[in-house]
């Protein structure tokens, strides 16, 4: 397991996207738990890169669970926030 860490301040795009999903998506309690767990991890000043990747994957799952038209149906600012968060998630997951 990697000991590399990332400051959670650098994960703000993920955090904002999670906030939008939490506020706008109709999700069951299991998906809401993913949001709660992610927020708890993001309260620390630094987390392991593996944790950051896990949060990134959770965001992707949550957006998919919200439905096919979820992102496109959001107001522009929130749509941009979710897309930015998904872009950061992609960067984290595919970073070597």
GUNU-963048 format. One record per residue (C-alpha): residue number from 1; y, x, z. Coordinates in steps of 0.1 Angstrom, whole numbers. Example, Ala and Ser with C-alpha at 12.3 -4.5 7.8 and 13.67 -1.06 7.14 Angstrom:
# GUNU-963048
ATOM    k      Y      X      Z
ATOM    1    -45    123     78
ATOM    2    -11    137     71
***
This chain:
# GUNU-963048
ATOM    k      Y      X      Z
ATOM    1      0      0      0
ATOM    2     34     13     -9
ATOM    3     58     22     18
ATOM    4     88     20     -5
ATOM    5    114     -3      8
ATOM    6    143    -23     -7
ATOM    7    174    -35     11
ATOM    8    173    -73     12
ATOM    9    210    -73      2
ATOM   10    198    -62    -32
ATOM   11    176    -93    -34
ATOM   12    205   -118    -33
ATOM   13    197   -132    -68
ATOM   14    162   -142    -55
ATOM   15    177   -157    -23
ATOM   16    203   -178    -42
ATOM   17    176   -191    -66
ATOM   18    154   -200    -36
ATOM   19    184   -219    -21
ATOM   20    188   -239    -54
ATOM   21    151   -247    -56
ATOM   22    151   -258    -20
ATOM   23    181   -281    -25
ATOM   24    172   -295    -59
ATOM   25    134   -295    -64
ATOM   26    111   -322    -52
ATOM   27     84   -301    -36
ATOM   28     56   -309    -12
ATOM   29     52   -293     22
ATOM   30     30   -264      9
ATOM   31     57   -253    -15
ATOM   32     84   -257     11
ATOM   33     64   -234     33
ATOM   34     67   -207      6
ATOM   35    105   -211      7
ATOM   36    105   -208     45
ATOM   37     83   -177     45
ATOM   38    105   -161     19
ATOM   39    136   -168     38
ATOM   40    121   -154     70
ATOM   41    112   -121     52
ATOM   42    147   -119     37
ATOM   43    163   -120     71
ATOM   44    153    -84     77
ATOM   45    177    -57     65
ATOM   46    149    -40     45
ATOM   47    115    -51     33
ATOM   48     86    -33     15
ATOM   49     87    -35    -22
ATOM   50     54    -53    -21
ATOM   51     70    -80      0
ATOM   52     99    -83    -25
ATOM   53     74    -87    -53
ATOM   54     56   -114    -33
ATOM   55     88   -133    -29
ATOM   56     95   -129    -66
ATOM   57     61   -144    -74
ATOM   58     67   -172    -50
ATOM   59    100   -180    -68
ATOM   60     82   -182   -101
ATOM   61     56   -205    -87
ATOM   62     82   -228    -71
ATOM   63    102   -231   -103
ATOM   64     70   -239   -122
ATOM   65     60   -265    -96
ATOM   66     95   -281    -98
ATOM   67     85   -292   -133
ATOM   68     91   -283   -169
ATOM   69    127   -297   -172
ATOM   70    138   -285   -137
ATOM   71    160   -255   -147
ATOM   72    175   -272   -178
ATOM   73    184   -303   -158
ATOM   74    205   -284   -132
ATOM   75    243   -281   -134
ATOM   76    254   -249   -152
ATOM   77    261   -228   -121
ATOM   78    228   -236   -104
ATOM   79    209   -232   -137
ATOM   80    225   -197   -140
ATOM   81    216   -189   -104
ATOM   82    179   -198   -110
ATOM   83    177   -179   -143
ATOM   84    193   -149   -126
ATOM   85    168   -151    -98
ATOM   86    139   -154   -122
ATOM   87    153   -124   -141
ATOM   88    153   -104   -109
ATOM   89    118   -116   -101
ATOM   90    106   -104   -134
ATOM   91    123    -70   -129
ATOM   92    106    -66    -95
ATOM   93     71    -76   -107
ATOM   94     71    -54   -138
ATOM   95     89    -24   -122
ATOM   96     67      7   -123
***
